[in-house]
Amino acid sequence: MSTIQYPQDSDLRSLVRFCAEKGLIWLDESRMILMHAAALAALRRELIESLGIDQARRILTRMGYASGARDAELAKKVRNGKCIKDAFAVGPQLHMLEGSVLVTPVSLEMDVKAGTFYGEFLWDNSYEAEIHIREFGHTDHAVCWMQIGYASGYTSAFMGRFILFKEVDCAATGSNQCRIVGKPVEEWPDAAEHTPYYEADSILSHMLELRGQVDALRATLEHGQQPPNLIGSSAGFRHAYDLINKAATTQVSVLLLGETGVGKERFARALHDLSRRAAGPFVAVNCAALPHDLIESELFGVEKGAFTGAHASRAGKFERAEGGTLFLDEVGELPLAAQAKLLRVLQEGEIERLGDERVRKINVRLVAATNVDLQAAVKAGRFRSDLYYRLNVYPVRIPPLRDRIADIQPMIEAMLQRFGALHDKRVAGITDKALRALRGYSWPGNIRELENIIERGMILTPQNEWIEIEHLFAEPQDFGVNQQFVDNSGGLADAQCATEDLCKRIVEAGVGLDDLEEALIQHAVRESGGNLSGAARLLRITRPQLNYRLKKKDTNN
């Protein structure tokens, strides 16, 4: 039997966390599920009977490949600095920990730099072989498709090149156990027979593509094409967008309502782009940012000599928006004198520059926005009632981000593309745990705050790695979840109880706080092979926090 020994898997067991009170299971920052093998058997039967054995095999192989590739990224993080074979062992050990199969290594030769690989493993208790036999009986071909996909995906991601595994023996064919062999795809003379199972099926792809085209056509016919700067599918977003879309074909003045940061200017731009004025200018003005003594000249223009410093005539924002759209953000901050002139513009469609007696006709669509209660401002005498009624003809309320939870993930995906191009950086994506944390956050700053957090995460995350919770929030967030983990006996241990027990033993041993902190840091650095980022992850702190503690220690010494 094999002389290859696995390292202890306590580091992997500690990554498995059960949060019963939230209905969640975590493997590090990836969400996992426990599923009946019988359910997977039913899915296999459905796929085979509906699509045929080749199509079913392709789908299951690709599912396994994706899972393996994800675990390879975890392996590089968990055992960074360990010997290459111990790091590689994460895949087989996770495969066993997840209940898929017992993996016994027979032969393993690998060199990541040279790109060479040969691996042979024995599989016992393969769930795939068991469920296939249960549903279809014994067969004349290998059936562990998802697992072979996992092995290929894991090894390919680990090696940085396509490593193809084949199941040369399978328990479903009558063998006592399954046996798999993996090596670079070009070293297999029959590779062409196996590689199609790792490619997207052409028929299914065409069907999905056609369905997407039909959906896009239907959406275009019913609602018009959604502008690229607006992302969302939640009920609140769709309602606001439908109102904008209906207003676009008219000349009605629109009042956008909503909290700071909800994207009022983006909706205003979308209204402009959807209207017949799309070819004209879009001019945005933040009324709250203009000094009160300059508001009228900025909006309506000024003639030379109108006041001290007016050395030349200058067109205002209304004239610059001729033939297009003028967006007045924070319109509730306009002083009463400017409100009176704005009302005249809306009623008469004409302006007068400051210091000029000539009347200029304008052709401008006005879109206003505010985050204050204009009705309350009217009652308080801070806003003209006649202007309010003129602006409030067509109000559109944009929901806050906390009411658009379904829109957070597609927004993040778009932001990652944009910030990736801006900073010339690529990340693998955002972990399940980080995404769930973002979905559960209250978002007082709405989309603007989300953009800031995602950009921060993009900058702090190492190249080609996953954005984790620690990369997103400048201050630690308490998500208040009691978690359980898998102990070495395979049972569930309560994390809080385990922590209390550990604290009791430390106090009884007389270990001081400073000594404990130093010992923990040294242990984490050793376990990570001197990699400080890896040590920080083991300690559940950020790299800057670890640097601070190390500098403090050096200063004290």
RARA-V124157 format. One record per backbone hydrogen bond with DSSP energy under -0.5 kcal/mol. NH is the residue of the N-H (numbers start at 1). CO is the residue of the C=O. If there is no record, write none. Layout:
NH;CO, NH;CO
//
This chain:
12;9, 13;9, 14;10, 15;12, 16;12, 16;13, 17;15, 17;26, 18;484, 19;17, 19;24, 20;18, 22;19, 23;19, 24;19, 25;32, 26;17, 27;30, 28;15, 28;26, 29;27, 30;27, 32;25, 35;33, 39;36, 40;36, 41;37, 42;38, 43;39, 44;40, 45;41, 46;42, 47;43, 48;44, 49;45, 50;46, 51;47, 52;47, 52;48, 56;52, 57;53, 58;54, 59;55, 60;56, 61;57, 62;58, 63;59, 64;60, 65;61, 66;62, 67;63, 68;64, 69;65, 70;66, 71;67, 72;68, 73;69, 74;70, 75;71, 76;72, 77;73, 78;74, 79;75, 80;77, 82;79, 87;83, 88;84, 89;85, 90;87, 91;88, 92;88, 93;89, 94;90, 95;91, 96;92, 97;93, 98;94, 99;96, 100;95, 101;95, 102;124, 103;101, 104;102, 104;122, 105;103, 106;120, 107;120, 109;118, 111;116, 115;111, 116;111, 118;109, 119;182, 120;107, 121;180, 122;104, 123;178, 124;102, 127;100, 130;126, 131;127, 132;128, 133;129, 134;130, 135;131, 136;132, 137;132, 137;133, 139;172, 145;143, 148;144, 149;145, 150;146, 151;147, 152;148, 153;149, 154;150, 155;151, 156;152, 157;153, 158;154, 159;155, 160;156, 161;156, 163;161, 164;162, 164;183, 165;163, 166;181, 168;166, 168;179, 169;179, 173;170, 174;171, 175;170, 178;123, 179;169, 180;121, 181;166, 182;119, 183;164, 184;117, 185;162, 187;184, 188;185, 189;187, 191;188, 193;190, 194;190, 194;191, 195;191, 196;192, 197;194, 198;195, 199;196, 205;201, 206;202, 207;203, 208;204, 209;205, 210;206, 211;207, 212;208, 213;209, 214;210, 215;211, 216;212, 217;213, 218;214, 219;215, 220;216, 221;217, 222;218, 223;219, 224;219, 224;220, 230;227, 231;229, 238;234, 239;235, 240;236, 241;237, 242;238, 243;239, 244;240, 245;241, 246;242, 247;243, 248;244, 249;245, 249;246, 250;247, 254;366, 255;394, 256;254, 256;368, 257;255, 257;396, 258;370, 262;259, 267;263, 268;264, 269;265, 270;266, 271;267, 272;268, 273;269, 274;270, 275;271, 275;272, 276;248, 278;275, 280;277, 281;322, 283;281, 283;325, 284;282, 285;327, 287;285, 287;329, 289;286, 290;287, 294;291, 295;291, 295;292, 298;294, 299;295, 300;296, 301;297, 302;314, 303;354, 305;310, 306;303, 310;307, 311;309, 314;302, 317;298, 318;299, 320;316, 321;317, 322;319, 323;363, 324;321, 325;281, 326;365, 327;283, 327;325, 328;326, 328;367, 329;285, 329;327, 331;328, 331;369, 333;330, 334;331, 339;335, 340;336, 341;337, 342;338, 343;339, 344;340, 345;341, 346;342, 347;343, 348;344, 349;344, 349;345, 351;360, 354;301, 356;353, 360;351, 361;359, 362;349, 365;324, 366;364, 367;326, 368;254, 369;328, 370;256, 374;372, 377;373, 378;374, 379;375, 380;376, 381;378, 382;377, 383;377, 388;384, 389;385, 390;386, 391;387, 392;388, 393;390, 394;253, 394;391, 395;392, 396;255, 398;257, 398;396, 399;397, 403;400, 404;401, 407;404, 408;404, 408;405, 409;405, 411;407, 412;408, 413;409, 414;410, 415;411, 416;412, 417;413, 418;414, 419;415, 420;416, 421;417, 422;418, 423;419, 424;420, 425;420, 428;465, 429;465, 431;467, 433;29, 435;431, 436;432, 437;433, 438;434, 439;435, 440;436, 441;437, 441;438, 446;443, 447;261, 448;261, 448;445, 449;445, 450;446, 451;447, 452;448, 453;449, 454;450, 455;451, 456;452, 457;453, 458;454, 459;455, 460;456, 461;457, 464;426, 465;462, 467;429, 471;468, 472;468, 472;469, 473;469, 479;477, 483;481, 484;18, 485;493, 486;13, 486;16, 487;485, 487;491, 490;487, 493;485, 495;483, 498;494, 499;495, 500;496, 501;497, 502;498, 503;499, 504;500, 505;501, 506;502, 507;503, 508;504, 509;505, 510;506, 510;507, 511;506, 516;512, 517;513, 518;514, 519;515, 520;516, 521;517, 522;518, 523;519, 524;520, 525;521, 526;522, 527;523, 528;524, 529;526, 530;525, 531;528, 532;530, 535;531, 536;532, 537;533, 538;534, 539;535, 540;537, 541;536, 546;542, 547;543, 548;544, 549;545, 550;546, 551;547, 552;548, 553;549, 554;550, 555;551, 556;552, 557;553
//
